[in-house]
Amino acid sequence: MRRSVKYRLLFLLSAIVIYCIGFQWLPESMQGANALGLTIAIAASYFVLLPAMYAYCIIYVGQQHWWKMLVVFSLSSLMARFSFPAELASYFEFIAWLRYPIIAVLLLLQVTLVYRVIKSLWQGRKLPGDPRLHIHDAVQGKVLSEKALQAHGVAMTLAMEVVNWFYALNHLTRQHPQSLCKLQLLSASPWHYLLANIVIISSAVFSYWLLASWSMIAAILVSSYIGYCLVMARANYRLARYYSVYIHQQYLVVNAGVWGFTMLPLSDIEEVNVGNYGRNKAVTNKHSKEQINNIHKTESNNEQLHLGRGESNVQIKLKSSQRYYGAMSMLPEDIKQLYLHVDKPEAISQLISVKEAA
């Protein structure tokens, strides 16, 4: 995982923790004994600590534009409106008026989303594989500017909606290439799929119950968005179970469910090794000399991309950097080595051997 991706996740987790603390600990009124101290501490976290973290983790490390600082200040103002004591929350009333344009934008997005999905599915009803492959094909082998790379990343992310429906409906995958082997993924198990459906339905019902007393429109919008995740859950299950590793034209395609995707040109694969490539463990006095040597030999494994549960059994070395689209294509990163845990490691190595012989 790239440094910028790690810092994005660090900021996201920090924001979730700080906002949750604010909602839990802030008093309803300033009349309490510790109300002033708690309010000052939380306010400093909202408007000083989080913006500082955003400036470093997102703007500096992620090389983003400084105007995006408005995002964290707006979000903190919104959280202050609903979490601060009543005497102070009224000063953030202006942010509450934003709910009307936000609702309008969400409704517009829903209508646009339905239109785009139906149109894309109709156009792609005869596609022989993942819709993302055709977007990737359009730029493969080209030298793109930073702006063009960002536009390509946005296109890959927007394509995820079509991908979800493509894999959720059995009829659309009837011409899909056969699986070469399968990644060992938790999401490929039926009980995991069942549990995901239960969680999504329960979350949708709970969110509706929680928001209905405040705003019926918000309750319907939020619960419908959560319920819509059932499509993604089915797509994730079918993709992980049936189409995790396969060959498309001259590419080796690897899918970690709907969450991760990469497309490796067969001509760019330098070497495929089959063995035990587990992530590093700390060296202790209990290790034998031979074990210590093996640990040091695989020291670089710990920073490489591993897909599949358990210790990897396939190592793929590439001649040049290729892109892995993580977090549903929202967090892309460049890779030169890929480690997989598959059920048939020999299938990949034999494929590359045949390619080299040809």
Number of C-alpha atoms within 10 A of each C-alpha: 15 13 11 18 18 15 18 20 13 15 19 15 11 15 22 11 11 16 19 13 13 23 16 10 14 21 20 15 14 18 11 9 9 11 16 15 12 16 20 12 12 22 17 13 18 23 17 13 16 21 22 16 20 25 21 16 23 24 19 14 16 17 12 13 11 11 8 13 16 11 12 19 17 13 16 19 23 19 19 25 20 16 23 25 19 14 11 15 18 15 13 16 15 11 16 13 10 11 12 10 10 11 14 11 12 13 13 11 12 14 11 11 15 12 11 16 18 13 13 18 18 10 10 16 16 13 16 15 22 23 20 20 17 12 15 17 11 10 13 13 8 8 9 12 9 9 9 12 13 13 12 17 19 13 15 22 19 17 20 20 19 21 24 23 19 25 25 21 14 11 10 18 18 13 12 16 16 12 14 20 19 24 26 21 19 17 21 21 14 13 11 14 20 13 10 18 18 13 15 18 17 15 16 22 17 14 19 22 15 12 16 14 10 10 12 13 12 17 20 17 18 18 21 15 12 19 19 14 17 20 17 20 22 22 23 23 25 23 24 25 22 18 27 25 25 21 21 19 11 11 17 20 22 23 24 27 25 25 16 18 21 24 23 20 17 19 14 14 19 15 14 21 16 16 11 13 20 17 19 15 10 7 13 8 7 8 12 11 10 8 12 16 13 12 19 12 10 13 14 11 20 13 11 16 17 21 21 20 13 15 17 24 20 24 23 18 18 20 12 12 14 19 15 22 21 20 14 19 23 17 19 21 18 14 18 16 21 20 25 25 23 25 14 14 22 16 13 22 18 12 16 19 13 9 11 12 7 6
